[in-house]
């Protein structure tokens, strides 16, 4: 799996203290993309899913967190690896939020019933749809633009996410590799 970075603790991409993993690789080229540096896998080397899980498990043991957010790039462009990872992550947390630029209602029609079942059983919440800068409305928590949907595959998570969304957008600065990384959803 192509991974750009893993950060913890993050409080701006989902409720509670979270670990966030950003995948590398996206072919959508959305105008105004917040992370164009993650679009191309370039000369990046894939990392075994078991190794990614081992890293996350070690962070969980040392730092603790309540949920995992997976963004990118586009994690759904590495769907077999993503599914392998989220199945492992369920050993640690039952709160897994994933972002994709695909529209679920259209994308799901291209998948087998088994794959749909794997997605809906192992991913708690999905944010779908491409980013459209003209539809970036200030205050939209968890979404970059209002065309994107928040899909609750785990209905039990709906209340905690709705409470989190009421707080609007927040940003978190993280210092990493001699640079500051802004984590969260930016206003237009």
N, C-alpha and C positions, 0 to 999 in steps of 0.2 A: 504494500500500500504506500502511496506517496503522501508523506506528511510534511507540512511546513513547520508547525510548532505545536507545543502543548504547554498550556499555562494553568496555574492553580495557585491561589484561589482567585476566582473571577466571580463577581457579583452582578455583572451588567448584561449577561446573555442567558437569562433564566433565573428562576427563583432560587434562593438560598446560595450557599457557598458551592461553587461548581469547578470542575475541571473542564477546560475547553481545548479541543483538538481541532486544528485547521488542516484540512487535506490540501494537497497541491494537485492542480489539474482541473480546468474548466474550459469548455469549448463555446460557451454562450456569448462571451464578449459583450455583456450588458454595458450600455453607455453609463458612465459615472460609477462603475464598479468600485467598491471600497477597497478591494484587495486585488488589483490587476496583477501584482507580482506573484500571485498564487495560481494564475491561469495556466501557465506553461510548466510542464514538468521538467523541461530542459534537460540538464544533465543530472537531475536528481536521481538518487538510487532508491528503489523501493525498499521498504522495511517490512519484514515478516509481521503478520498480524499478531502472532504469538509474542513477538518482541515488544510491539506497541502495548499489548495488554500487560505484559510484565512491568513496563515502565509505569503505566497507569495504576496498576495494583500496588506498586511500591510507593507512589505518591499518596494513594489512599491510606496505606498503612502508616505513613509518616505524617501526612498533613490532614487527612480526612477531608471529605466533601460529601455533599448530599446528592448532587446530580452531575451529569455529563452533558455538555453541548458539543456537537460536531458540526463544523462549518467548513468553509473553504475559500477558494476552489469550489468544487461541487462534489460532495461525498457520494452522491448517487451515480457519478460517472465512474466510480469504483465499487459498484454495487455488490459484487460477490465478496470482496474484502470487507466492505462496510458491514454486511450482514454477519460475516464471521466475527467481526469485532463486537458488534452490539450484543450478539448472543453471549459472548464472554463477559461483557460489561454488566450483564444482568446479574452476575454473581456478586457484584459490588453495589449496584444501585438499580432501583426500578424507575428512575427518572432520567430518561435519555431523550434529549431534544436534538433534532437534526434539521439542518437547513438544506434546501435544494432549489435550484433555479427551474427545475421541471415543474409543471403543473400536475398535481397528483391525479386529478380526474382524467387527464389525457395519458399521462405516463403509465398509470396503473393498467390501462387497456393493453399495453405492450408486454405485460408480465404474466407469468404463469400463476395459477391459483396458489401454488406452494410458495412462490416468492412473495406474493401479496400477503399471505399468512405469516411468513417470516418477518416481514416489515411491520405489520400491524400488531404482532405479538411482542416484538422486541424493541420497537421505537415507541416511546410514550407520546411524544408531540412532534409533529412535522410542520415546519414553516416552508411553504411551497411558493413557486412562482418567480419569474425574473424580476430583477430590480429595474424600476422605471423612474428615473430621476424626477420627471415632471409630477409624479404621484407620491413623492416623498413628503409626507405631511408631518409637521413638527408634533412631537408627542406620541407618535405611534411606537409603543414599546414592542420590542422583539421583531418588528418588521421594518424594512427599509422603505417600502412603498405600499400604498393601500390596496394594491391589486393582489398582494401576497396574502395567503390564507394561513390561519393557525388551525391545524387539524389535530384533534385529540383522539389518538388511537386508544389511549388509556383514559377513559372518562373520569376515573378517580383523581386524575391530576388537574382537572379543569378548574376547580375552585382555587387552588394554590397559584395557578398561572393567572387566573383572572384577578386575584388580589395583587400579584406582582405587576401586572399590566397597568393597574390603576395608578402606579407611581410614575408612569411615563418613561421617557428615555433617560438613561444615565450613562456616563462614560467613566472609564477607569484607565488610568495611565499605568503602564508597566514598563520598567526599565529592563532591557534585555539586550545583550550583545552590543553594548555601547550606543543603544538607541532607545528612544521612547516609543512604545507601541500603544496606540489608543484603542481600547477594547470597548465595543458597544455599537449602537446604531447612531450614526451621525445625521443631523438635520441637513437638508439640501444646501 
